[in-house]
């Protein structure tokens, strides 16, 4: 515990403790008790827990708020409530980063052949991996110009199963991401790939590639972000977790950041509230079991 700073300053200056305490209506006994008393067990516990909270927050690169920090502590064996974690984070000045809305990079083709919506906004995790995928496009700014990123996400596990980057928005970009997913996961014939109505996804070229792999194409409604929620959510999480900072100097540097984020962090380390605060890889293993 600490004593009144004014009293301590006056005592240091050589003034009588009694004369200083009287106008403040503080007894000498109370002053000496507060000065010599040991911290309470609760205060000691809060201090130790704050250290663990700070470590978890730092490990997330400052992106985790109280719910995910609490989940990290529980996974580590701590017995603590979320409200206490939130209180200690506020006291320590620790906050998570909030998602920002990005600009759309896919433009609908009004002349494209209409395809059915085979998902119908049902993005519930589980129960069967590699049966429903979704994808979208975003970009990262660099000093060389934009680096565009296309992804393929397993709706059942929220795992990024395929991705590709390029300095353009041609159909080749999304086709490369789909090829990457098929190469890694080898899905059964009939797997659904859901997207928005961007011209890259509704092109004849993309349809031929999907048919080659036995993939069924599905599209949401024009201008409805909720019709492709997992893909939109991943991009918001990616940019939020990477944090606001000056543009990367090169596209190669931006691609390296994307690689590290997806392969070394997002799929195997980032906790998802929709998965019961498990990682995509953990949830995938649980479904397999």
C-alpha positions as CSV (number, residue, x, y, z in Angstrom):
1,X,0.0,0.0,0.0
2,X,1.0,3.6,-0.5
3,X,0.7,6.5,1.9
4,X,-0.6,10.0,1.2
5,X,2.1,11.6,-1.1
6,X,1.7,15.0,0.6
7,X,2.3,13.6,4.1
8,X,5.3,11.6,2.8
9,X,6.7,14.8,1.1
10,X,6.3,16.9,4.3
11,X,7.9,14.2,6.4
12,X,10.8,14.1,4.1
13,X,11.1,17.8,4.4
14,X,11.5,17.5,8.2
15,X,8.0,18.5,9.3
16,X,6.2,16.7,12.1
17,X,4.0,13.8,11.1
18,X,1.4,14.7,13.6
19,X,1.1,18.4,12.4
20,X,0.9,17.2,8.8
21,X,-1.8,14.6,9.5
22,X,-4.1,16.8,11.5
23,X,-5.4,19.1,8.7
24,X,-5.9,16.0,6.5
25,X,-7.8,14.2,9.3
26,X,-5.4,11.3,9.2
27,X,-4.2,9.7,12.4
28,X,-0.6,8.9,12.9
29,X,-1.5,5.3,13.6
30,X,-3.2,5.0,10.2
31,X,-0.3,6.7,8.5
32,X,2.3,4.3,10.0
33,X,0.0,1.3,9.4
34,X,-0.4,2.1,5.7
35,X,3.3,2.7,5.4
36,X,4.4,-0.6,6.9
37,X,1.5,-2.9,6.0
38,X,2.3,-5.7,3.5
39,X,0.2,-6.0,0.2
40,X,-2.9,-8.1,0.5
41,X,-3.1,-11.5,-1.0
42,X,-5.5,-10.1,-3.6
43,X,-3.1,-7.4,-4.6
44,X,-0.3,-9.9,-4.9
45,X,-2.5,-12.2,-7.0
46,X,-3.5,-9.3,-9.2
47,X,0.1,-8.3,-9.8
48,X,1.1,-11.9,-10.8
49,X,-2.0,-12.2,-13.0
50,X,-1.3,-8.9,-14.7
51,X,2.2,-10.2,-15.7
52,X,0.6,-13.3,-17.3
53,X,-2.0,-11.1,-19.0
54,X,0.7,-8.8,-20.3
55,X,2.6,-11.8,-21.7
56,X,-0.5,-13.1,-23.5
57,X,-1.3,-9.7,-24.9
58,X,2.3,-9.3,-26.1
59,X,2.3,-12.7,-27.7
60,X,-0.8,-11.7,-29.7
61,X,1.1,-8.6,-30.9
62,X,-1.4,-6.5,-29.1
63,X,-4.4,-7.8,-31.0
64,X,-6.2,-9.8,-28.3
65,X,-8.8,-8.2,-26.1
66,X,-10.1,-9.5,-22.8
67,X,-12.1,-12.5,-24.2
68,X,-9.2,-14.1,-26.0
69,X,-6.6,-13.2,-23.3
70,X,-9.0,-14.9,-20.8
71,X,-9.1,-17.9,-23.1
72,X,-5.3,-18.1,-23.3
73,X,-5.1,-18.0,-19.5
74,X,-7.7,-20.7,-19.1
75,X,-5.8,-22.9,-21.6
76,X,-2.7,-22.3,-19.5
77,X,-4.4,-23.7,-16.4
78,X,-5.4,-20.4,-14.7
79,X,-8.7,-20.2,-12.7
80,X,-9.8,-16.7,-13.3
81,X,-13.0,-14.9,-14.5
82,X,-13.3,-12.8,-17.6
83,X,-14.4,-9.7,-15.7
84,X,-11.2,-9.8,-13.6
85,X,-9.1,-10.1,-16.7
86,X,-10.9,-7.1,-18.2
87,X,-10.4,-5.1,-15.1
88,X,-6.7,-5.8,-14.9
89,X,-6.2,-5.1,-18.6
90,X,-7.9,-1.7,-18.1
91,X,-5.7,-1.0,-15.1
92,X,-2.6,-1.9,-17.1
93,X,-3.7,0.1,-20.2
94,X,-3.9,-3.0,-22.4
95,X,-6.5,-3.1,-25.2
96,X,-7.1,-5.3,-28.2
97,X,-7.2,-3.9,-31.7
98,X,-10.6,-3.4,-33.3
99,X,-11.4,-4.5,-36.8
100,X,-11.6,-1.9,-39.5
101,X,-13.8,-2.1,-42.6
102,X,-11.8,-2.5,-45.8
103,X,-12.5,-1.5,-49.4
104,X,-14.0,-4.1,-51.8
105,X,-11.7,-5.5,-54.5
106,X,-14.1,-7.6,-56.4
107,X,-16.4,-6.0,-59.0
108,X,-19.6,-7.9,-60.1
109,X,-19.9,-8.8,-63.8
110,X,-23.4,-7.9,-64.9
111,X,-23.2,-10.2,-67.9
112,X,-21.9,-13.3,-66.0
113,X,-24.0,-16.5,-65.8
114,X,-26.0,-16.7,-62.6
115,X,-25.0,-19.4,-60.2
116,X,-27.0,-20.7,-57.2
117,X,-26.3,-19.9,-53.6
118,X,-25.6,-23.4,-52.2
119,X,-24.7,-22.1,-48.7
120,X,-27.6,-19.8,-47.8
121,X,-25.6,-17.9,-45.1
122,X,-25.2,-21.1,-43.1
123,X,-21.6,-20.6,-42.0
124,X,-21.8,-22.7,-38.8
125,X,-18.5,-24.4,-38.0
126,X,-18.5,-28.2,-38.4
127,X,-19.4,-30.9,-38.7
128,X,-17.7,-32.0,-42.0
129,X,-14.4,-30.4,-43.1
130,X,-13.6,-30.2,-46.8
131,X,-17.2,-30.1,-47.9
132,X,-17.8,-26.3,-48.0
133,X,-15.2,-23.7,-48.8
134,X,-15.4,-19.9,-49.4
135,X,-13.0,-17.3,-50.7
136,X,-12.5,-13.6,-51.4
137,X,-9.8,-11.1,-52.4
138,X,-8.2,-8.3,-50.4
139,X,-4.9,-6.3,-50.7
140,X,-2.0,-5.0,-48.7
141,X,-0.4,-1.7,-49.6
142,X,3.3,-1.6,-50.4
143,X,5.7,1.1,-51.7
144,X,5.7,-0.9,-54.9
145,X,1.9,-0.8,-55.2
146,X,-0.8,-3.1,-53.9
147,X,-0.3,-6.8,-53.2
148,X,-3.5,-8.7,-53.8
149,X,-4.4,-11.7,-51.7
150,X,-7.0,-14.4,-52.6
151,X,-7.9,-17.1,-50.0
152,X,-9.8,-20.3,-49.7
153,X,-11.3,-21.0,-46.3
154,X,-12.8,-24.2,-45.0
155,X,-16.2,-23.1,-43.5
156,X,-16.2,-26.0,-41.1
157,X,-12.9,-25.2,-39.4
158,X,-12.2,-21.6,-40.4
159,X,-8.8,-22.9,-41.6
160,X,-7.1,-21.1,-44.6
161,X,-6.6,-24.2,-46.8
162,X,-5.3,-22.3,-49.8
163,X,-4.1,-18.8,-50.8
164,X,-2.3,-16.9,-53.5
165,X,-0.9,-13.4,-54.0
166,X,-0.3,-11.3,-57.1
167,X,0.2,-7.7,-58.3
168,X,-3.1,-8.0,-60.4
169,X,-6.8,-8.8,-60.0
170,X,-7.1,-11.2,-63.0
171,X,-8.9,-14.6,-62.7
172,X,-5.5,-16.2,-62.5
173,X,-5.2,-15.0,-58.9
174,X,-8.3,-16.7,-57.5
175,X,-7.6,-19.8,-59.7
176,X,-4.1,-20.1,-58.1
177,X,-5.7,-20.0,-54.6
178,X,-8.1,-22.7,-55.5
179,X,-5.4,-24.9,-57.0
180,X,-3.4,-24.4,-53.8
181,X,-6.3,-25.6,-51.7
182,X,-7.0,-28.6,-53.9
183,X,-3.3,-29.6,-53.8
184,X,-3.1,-29.4,-50.0
185,X,-6.5,-30.8,-49.1
186,X,-7.4,-33.2,-52.0
187,X,-11.2,-32.7,-51.4
188,X,-13.8,-35.2,-52.5
189,X,-15.8,-34.4,-55.7
190,X,-18.7,-32.2,-55.0
191,X,-17.0,-29.8,-52.5
192,X,-18.7,-26.4,-52.6
193,X,-16.7,-23.2,-53.2
194,X,-18.7,-20.1,-52.2
195,X,-17.8,-16.6,-53.2
196,X,-19.3,-13.2,-54.0
197,X,-20.3,-12.2,-57.5
198,X,-16.9,-10.7,-58.4
199,X,-16.0,-11.0,-62.0
200,X,-13.0,-13.2,-61.2
201,X,-15.2,-15.8,-59.6
202,X,-18.0,-15.7,-62.1
203,X,-15.7,-15.9,-65.2
204,X,-15.8,-18.8,-67.6
205,X,-12.2,-19.5,-67.0
206,X,-12.7,-20.1,-63.2
207,X,-15.7,-22.3,-63.9
208,X,-13.6,-24.6,-66.1
209,X,-10.9,-24.9,-63.4
210,X,-13.6,-25.7,-60.8
211,X,-15.1,-28.3,-63.0
212,X,-11.7,-29.9,-63.6
213,X,-11.4,-30.4,-59.8
214,X,-15.0,-31.5,-59.2
215,X,-15.8,-28.3,-57.3
216,X,-19.3,-26.9,-57.3
217,X,-19.5,-23.1,-57.5
218,X,-21.8,-21.1,-55.3
219,X,-22.3,-17.3,-55.1
220,X,-24.0,-14.9,-52.7
221,X,-26.1,-11.9,-53.4
222,X,-24.6,-8.7,-54.9
223,X,-23.4,-6.3,-52.2
224,X,-24.2,-8.5,-49.3
225,X,-21.1,-9.0,-47.1
226,X,-22.9,-11.4,-44.8
227,X,-23.3,-13.8,-47.7
228,X,-19.6,-14.5,-47.5
229,X,-19.0,-13.8,-43.8
230,X,-16.0,-16.1,-43.0
231,X,-13.9,-14.7,-45.9
232,X,-14.8,-11.1,-44.9
233,X,-14.0,-11.9,-41.2
234,X,-10.6,-13.4,-42.0
235,X,-9.5,-10.3,-44.0
236,X,-10.6,-8.1,-41.1
237,X,-8.7,-10.3,-38.7
238,X,-5.6,-10.4,-40.9
239,X,-5.4,-6.6,-41.1
240,X,-6.2,-6.1,-37.5
241,X,-3.6,-8.6,-36.2
242,X,-0.9,-7.3,-38.5
243,X,-1.6,-3.8,-37.1
244,X,-1.5,-0.4,-38.6
245,X,1.9,0.5,-39.8
246,X,3.6,2.2,-42.8
247,X,3.3,0.2,-46.1
248,X,5.8,-2.6,-46.6
249,X,8.7,-1.6,-48.8
250,X,8.1,-4.4,-51.4
251,X,5.5,-6.8,-52.4
252,X,7.9,-9.6,-51.5
253,X,8.0,-8.3,-47.9
254,X,4.2,-8.1,-47.7
255,X,3.9,-11.7,-49.1
256,X,6.4,-12.9,-46.4
257,X,4.2,-11.3,-43.7
258,X,1.1,-13.0,-45.2
259,X,2.9,-16.4,-45.2
260,X,4.0,-16.0,-41.6
261,X,0.6,-14.9,-40.5
262,X,-1.4,-17.7,-42.2
263,X,1.0,-20.6,-41.8
264,X,2.6,-19.9,-38.5
265,X,-0.1,-18.0,-36.6
266,X,-3.6,-17.9,-37.8
267,X,-4.1,-21.6,-38.6
268,X,-2.2,-23.0,-35.6
269,X,-2.2,-20.4,-32.9
270,X,-5.1,-17.9,-33.2
271,X,-8.1,-18.6,-31.0
272,X,-11.5,-18.3,-32.6
273,X,-14.6,-17.4,-30.5
274,X,-16.8,-19.3,-33.1
275,X,-14.7,-22.5,-32.5
276,X,-15.0,-22.3,-28.7
277,X,-11.7,-20.4,-28.4
278,X,-9.7,-23.1,-30.2
279,X,-7.5,-22.8,-33.3
280,X,-8.5,-24.0,-36.7
281,X,-6.0,-26.8,-36.6
282,X,-7.3,-27.9,-33.1
283,X,-10.9,-27.8,-34.3
284,X,-10.1,-29.7,-37.4
285,X,-8.4,-32.4,-35.3
286,X,-11.4,-32.5,-32.9
287,X,-13.8,-33.1,-35.9
288,X,-11.5,-35.8,-37.3
289,X,-11.6,-37.6,-33.9
